[in-house]
Amino acid sequence: IRRTEYGISLIIYAIAASIINVIAKGSAILGLCYIPMLWFLWAQGAKRCHDLGNSGWFQLIPLYGFWMLFQDGKKGNNKYGINPKGR
Protein backbone atom coordinates (compact mmCIF):
# COMPACT_ATOMS: atom_id res chain seq x y z
CA ILE A 1 0.00 0.00 0.00
CA ARG A 2 1.07 3.57 -0.46
CA ARG A 3 2.14 5.98 2.26
CA THR A 4 -1.21 7.75 2.32
CA GLU A 5 -3.21 4.59 2.91
CA TYR A 6 -0.78 3.48 5.62
CA GLY A 7 -1.04 6.88 7.35
CA ILE A 8 -4.83 6.80 7.20
CA SER A 9 -4.75 3.28 8.67
CA LEU A 10 -2.74 4.58 11.63
CA ILE A 11 -5.22 7.41 12.14
CA ILE A 12 -8.17 4.98 12.02
CA TYR A 13 -6.43 2.73 14.55
CA ALA A 14 -5.76 5.65 16.92
CA ILE A 15 -9.36 6.87 16.74
CA ALA A 16 -10.78 3.37 17.26
CA ALA A 17 -8.43 2.73 20.19
CA SER A 18 -9.46 6.02 21.80
CA ILE A 19 -13.15 5.23 21.43
CA ILE A 20 -12.73 1.72 22.83
CA ASN A 21 -10.73 3.05 25.78
CA VAL A 22 -13.51 5.51 26.62
CA ILE A 23 -16.28 2.92 26.26
CA ALA A 24 -14.61 -0.08 27.94
CA LYS A 25 -12.85 1.82 30.75
CA GLY A 26 -10.45 -0.99 31.64
CA SER A 27 -12.86 -3.92 31.51
CA ALA A 28 -11.93 -7.39 30.25
CA ILE A 29 -13.73 -6.76 26.98
CA LEU A 30 -11.03 -4.21 26.14
CA GLY A 31 -8.52 -6.97 25.42
CA LEU A 32 -10.92 -8.70 23.07
CA CYS A 33 -11.58 -5.48 21.17
CA TYR A 34 -7.91 -4.93 20.50
CA ILE A 35 -7.40 -8.29 18.74
CA PRO A 36 -9.04 -7.33 15.40
CA MET A 37 -7.59 -3.83 15.61
CA LEU A 38 -4.04 -5.15 16.01
CA TRP A 39 -4.64 -7.63 13.19
CA PHE A 40 -5.68 -4.72 10.94
CA LEU A 41 -2.64 -2.67 11.96
CA TRP A 42 -0.17 -5.54 11.40
CA ALA A 43 -1.74 -6.43 8.05
CA GLN A 44 -1.47 -2.85 6.83
CA GLY A 45 2.11 -2.67 8.11
CA ALA A 46 3.03 -5.89 6.28
CA LYS A 47 1.56 -4.51 3.05
CA ARG A 48 3.57 -1.32 3.45
CA CYS A 49 6.75 -3.33 4.15
CA HIS A 50 6.12 -5.27 0.95
CA ASP A 51 5.77 -2.01 -0.99
CA LEU A 52 9.23 -1.10 0.29
CA GLY A 53 10.57 -4.49 -0.85
CA ASN A 54 11.00 -5.87 2.69
CA SER A 55 9.47 -8.72 4.63
CA GLY A 56 6.50 -7.94 6.86
CA TRP A 57 8.65 -8.88 9.86
CA PHE A 58 10.57 -5.61 9.41
CA GLN A 59 7.71 -3.81 11.17
CA LEU A 60 8.89 -5.36 14.44
CA ILE A 61 11.99 -3.15 14.31
CA PRO A 62 11.54 -0.22 16.75
CA LEU A 63 10.53 3.03 14.99
CA TYR A 64 10.31 1.27 11.60
CA GLY A 65 6.61 2.17 11.43
CA PHE A 66 7.61 5.82 11.56
CA TRP A 67 10.12 5.18 8.76
CA MET A 68 7.39 3.56 6.62
CA LEU A 69 5.36 6.77 6.76
CA PHE A 70 8.02 8.79 4.98
CA GLN A 71 9.96 6.32 2.80
CA ASP A 72 9.04 6.10 -0.90
CA GLY A 73 8.09 2.67 -2.19
CA LYS A 74 10.52 0.64 -4.23
CA LYS A 75 10.51 1.68 -7.89
CA GLY A 76 9.10 -0.91 -10.28
CA ASN A 77 8.23 -4.46 -9.34
CA ASN A 78 9.69 -6.40 -6.44
CA LYS A 79 9.30 -9.97 -5.23
CA TYR A 80 6.04 -9.04 -3.49
CA GLY A 81 4.30 -7.62 -6.55
CA ILE A 82 3.97 -4.49 -8.60
CA ASN A 83 4.45 -0.95 -7.32
CA PRO A 84 0.99 0.40 -6.31
CA LYS A 85 2.01 3.88 -7.42
CA GLY A 86 2.65 2.63 -10.95
CA ARG A 87 -0.89 1.30 -11.45
Secondary structure, DSSP 8 states (H G I E B T S, - for coil): --HHHHHHHHHHHHHHHHHHHHHHTT-THHHHHHHHHHHHHHHHHHHHHHHTTS-GGGGGSTTHHHHHHHS---SS-BTTB--GGG-
